[in-house]
């Protein structure tokens, strides 16, 4: 006689409806329904059937909208893992020797492809099969969502300080620690220096190249070294940023030392020393669904790091955000 199951079998379509509704962060299910190609009524029915199968309420429904219950909060992380496992099962069944490893990038002002292109080229020379395929996304949040949905295998860029819950879903490995230089206009009082200490910049204004919320490295630098005055603006690209610095003698910014800069008159690049700040480029992937080929990719990265001294760090000489 077959033993009775310990609990209900999960319908992944219902689980996906719940996860999308929980992630939408809105009072109704409209946006989540559109993402799934459903009507709002159809999505609500899927969630209701899931609640019936589980025997608990996942959402509290009021006249002003819906919010997760305590049971819903507890169910969310395992539900995401269940969807990831389902995607992994589909990928395994459809596996092909010619499937590329999709790696999304972010932080485009700092050009992550400078490093990732080197990794891709090195992987192409390996015996056997490893084919990373770079993609692009707007920011880290977009990459994290693509990883959760199985639309990307890994991400590459600077991993910001994890928001609550992110540390449970994603893991990462540093690939490169890149020194940063200070960039300022010729009229800046410090422009003639051959090198600067980070503390020399305390009386200057840190110019963010984009929205400050997307550049936690610069915020952590300014907090650590006492740069109190800061200014931000839209990300219009490197040329407008450099033109602004050339015209504003109190402002400076930080850019990776190996980043090729466009030729803009009136701009100076000065190394930072005592200590030298390091910008961390990392590979990021889902903790519960490591992509096939990841060990080989990490091996390529390790070989490049040794060859190019990408991971050199001396605490008495360098600075990394904690």
Buried (B, 14 or more C-beta within 10 A) or exposed (E): EEEEEEEEEBEBEBBBBBBBBBBBEEEBBBBBBBBBEBEBEEBBBBBBBBBEBBEBBBBEEEEEEBEBBEBBEEBBBEBBBBBBEBBBEEBEEEEEEEBBBBBBBBBBBBBBBBBBEBBBEBBEEBEEEBBBEBBEBEBBBBBBEBBBBBBBBBBBBBBBEEEEEBEEBBBBBBBBBBBBBBBBBEBBEBBEBEEBBBEBBEEBBBBBBBEBEBBBBBBBBBEBBEBEEBBBBEBEEBEBBBBBBBEBBBBBBBBBBEBEBEEBEBBBEBBBBEBBBBBBBBBBBBBBBBBBBBEBBBBBBBEBBEEEEBBEEEEEEBBBBE
